[in-house]
Amino acid sequence: MNTFSSTPITIAVAPTTTILCVIDARQYEYLSVQIENLDPTQTFSGTVQRRLNSSNDFANSTIPDFAEIPPLGSVVADLDTASAVDIRLIGTMSGAGGDIRLTARDYRR
């Protein structure tokens, strides 16, 4: 599991649910997140999760941006994090597993 960094990081994603990162969102109003699928043959499927209190479980967001990123594709999504305590990104690869590159940029409160 990775923590927030604005430096692009490469993450190995399994064909089962993989936690890409958890971000303490309390100090941000917005985050821009880019996921690049580095695999030439597999589709990446990702979900943004958030929780409003640290004692809550993570819940799936309705943001569909990372739902299906094709091989060698890239998607950027702007996330309103003002009400969230934590943001978690999870995902799976359609085949045996592959790599994605994750970059997040913040807008501080």
NUDO-52783 format. One record per residue: x, y, z of N, C-alpha, C, O in turn; residue in three letters. Coordinates in steps of 0.05 Angstrom, whole numbers, plus 5000, padded with zeros to 4 digits. Each point is the difference from the previous one (the first is absolute). Example, Ala and Ser with C-alpha at 12.3 -4.5 7.8 and 13.67 -1.06 7.14 Angstrom:
BEGIN
526448865156498250245000501850245000502150005013ALA 497250214973501650245001498550225014501050225004SER 
//
This chain:
BEGIN
501749765000498350245000501850255000502050005014MET 497250204971501650244997498550235014497650015001ASN 504050195008498850245011500350224980501349974979THR 497550265026499950224981502850114994501750045017PHE 498750004957502450124990499450124973498649874984SER 502350375010499450114974502049904979499750064976SER 502249785032501949874982498749764988498949835014THR 501250144959498849764988501249745011502549985003PRO 495849835003501049745010498849784983497750014992ILE 503949785004499149774985499149795020501549945020THR 496249944976498849815018499249754985498850014979ILE 502049765032499249754989497149945009499350025023ALA 499049924957497149955005499449714994500749904978VAL 498149965041499349724996497349974986498650204996ALA 500749554996497349964989497949995021497649974994PRO 503250055031498150035023500350295010501950144993THR 496249945024500050285010502750075013500949865019THR 500350354971502550105010499650295011498950164986THR 502149895038499950285010502350154988502349935004ILE 497150284981502050164987501250215018502450035001LEU 495950105015500950205019497850085018497649964994CYS 503150155029498250125019501050285005502450045007VAL 495850164990500850285003498450125023497649995000ILE 503850135020498850155021499050264987501750184994ASP 495849855002498950224984499250245016499050204989ALA 501449805037499050215017501250284994498850205006ARG 503649804983501350254995499750114971501150204993GLN 497349664991499650074972497150064994498249885012TYR 501450304970497350054989499549834975497949884996GLU 504250104988499949854974502549854996502250085008TYR 497649694978502349854990499549944971497849934992LEU 504350104992499949914972501749745000502350005008SER 496549794982501349744999500249904972498050004985VAL 504349915007500449884973500949715004501849955015GLN 496849874971500949724999500649934971498350044982ILE 504149875014500949914973500349705001501449895016GLU 497249974966500349714998502449944983500150064976ASN 502049835036502549954986500049734985502049944986LEU 496049905018499949744987498950024972498050134995ASP 503349744986499150014972497749824992499050014978PRO 500249815040497949814993497649995020497949894992THR 502450215032497949975020498650275005501150214997GLN 496449765011498450235008500150035030499749815015THR 500650444994500050065029497350105008498850174986PHE 500149725036497450095011500550115028501049865017SER 498450404987500550125026497650135012498050074986GLY 502149965040497850135016501150195020502149955013THR 496650284990500750195021498249935023497649984997VAL 503650005027498449965024500650235019502250124999GLN 495949945018500450215020498649935025498249835001ARG 502650305021498549975025500050285013501950154998ARG 495949905016499550265012501150025028500250225011LEU 500449565002501049995027501949765001499549794988ASN 502750235027501949785001498949755012501249794997SER 496650235018498849765011498049864980499049785005SER 500550354972498349884980501549814982502550034997ASN 496149794990501249834979500250184975498650194997ASP 503249734984500150144975497649924983499049785001PHE 499950424984497749954983500850094972501550194996ALA 497549664984500550074972498850264993497750065007ASN 503850104978499050254989498549954975500249784988SER 498250415003498549974975501750094976499050014978THR 503450085027501750104978500949774982501349815009ILE 497950194965500649784982502650034984500649834984PRO 500950385021502250074983502149774996501049964978ASP 499649895044502049804998498849724995501449805002PHE 496050194992498649744998501349814979500049765004ALA 501050354974501149834980502150164984499350164983GLU 503349795022502150134986501349804981501049805010ILE 498850244964501049804981503049975001501450175012PRO 499749624976502949974998501450254990499150124980PRO 502949965035501650244994498450265001500950204989LEU 496749795023498350245002500750155026501449915017GLY 497550334984500450185023497550175006498750084981SER 500749955044497750165008500750185023501549935019VAL 497550324981500350195022497350065011498150054984VAL 501649955042497550085013500650205022502049985014ALA 496250214988500150205021498149925022497649974996ASP 503549995029498449915022499550225020501950135009LEU 495649914998499350195021500349855026498449825006ASP 503550255010500649865025499250155025500749925022THR 497950314975499550175023498549865023500550075023ALA 497849744971498549875021501249745009499049885020SER 503050024967501149745006502350025020501550195000ALA 498749615017502349975017502349854986502350085001VAL 496949704985502049844985498949944972497549964997ASP 504350024984499449914973501749754995502450005007ILE 496449804982501549764993499449934971497750014991ARG 504449924994499749914973500649704999502149915010LEU 496149944977500449714997499749934971498850154985ILE 502249625007499749924972500849714995501149875018GLY 498250044958500749734991500950024971499350184985THR 502249625007500749964972498449774988499249825015MET 500250204959498349804988501349734995498649804996SER 504050195004501449754995501649915024499049995022GLY 503549944974501749895021501150215019501149935021ALA 498650324972501150225017501950174983501249904981GLY 499050355027501850184985500550255016499250025023GLY 502150184965500750245014498450244991499150024977ASP 500450165042498950264994501950215012501749945017ILE 498150314973501450225012497950195011498250084986ARG 502250005039498150175014501450265007502250015011LEU 496450214982501050275007497650155013497849994989THR 502750145033498050165013501150285006502250035010ALA 496250174984500750285006497950115018497649954996ARG 503250215024498150105020499550304997501650154989ASP 496149935022499450285003499550025030498049915011TYR 503950225003499850025030498150205009499650214988ARG 499149735034498150185013501650235013498750185011ARG 
//
